[in-house]
Amino acid sequence: MADRLAFTKGHGTENDFVLVPDLDGALGLSATRAAWLADRRAGLGGDGVIRVVPAELAGEAAVRDQAEATWFMDYRNADGSAAEMCGNGTRVFAEFLRREGLETADEFVIATRAGAKVVRRDGDTWAVGLGPWRLADPARAEREGFDALVHVGGDDGDPFSALSVDLGNPHTVVALPEDVDLAGLDLGRAPVVRPQPPHGTNVELVRPVGPGHVVMRVHERGVGETRSCGTGACAVAIATSFWAGSLDTGSTWTVDVPGGRLTVRLTDGHGVELAGPAVLVADGTVPTALLPD
């Protein structure tokens, strides 16, 4: 490894990431080193770390098999754990590839652990197709309108009803009762979800604002509360559409998050598209001697 590690810092609606170029696949990135890079006190700071590596050099065969993609978004949560993908991260990843001349088209495919994703330039923003999605327990969801219970701020008190949505990564969406203040809820601790998902889950708390318009907060698996979650915004749009009794293809949702605004569109075949900004804010290097083993 060289004496210094190059990085770029970026964010999508203030969901922030450390991007690490590994263009020859020689670097790799352990969970310990990813967690250090994401540490906001000892490291560089971010909600996650993205290694930029050729798809053909990925460690996972399922990623190498995504022949239509040139580049692999090797995404890790802030605790260093590998994640399937990240909606906001895909846009920041695409912006980095374009800036560096690694991709030059307005539309291209990137590889993720959740499969190949098509990203396209949409004016000043990026849009990414994240579908198909599925309900974790469709029979119970159809019968009861929910399939999970969520305690927020601890394991006491009455739980909220919630719906589990799989977008390649797991989400549990809570529609808050009208008498509960979204801003006042404690997300300093991970919500308790029952039944407990085997691989954890992101938890979204949602409040309708108007037709096709919601506001949300999110506690991300392996991270904590973040300013935004792209796949979480999609899960919220899907769940809210389901509860409203309409999953119409082509319907568009405005989703406000603490870090800004995202647009979600339901597409054919239980697909979903996420659009929003992607900003690269800084480039630098860090001495490799500081990285943990």
Disulfide bonds with the S-S distance in Angstrom:
none
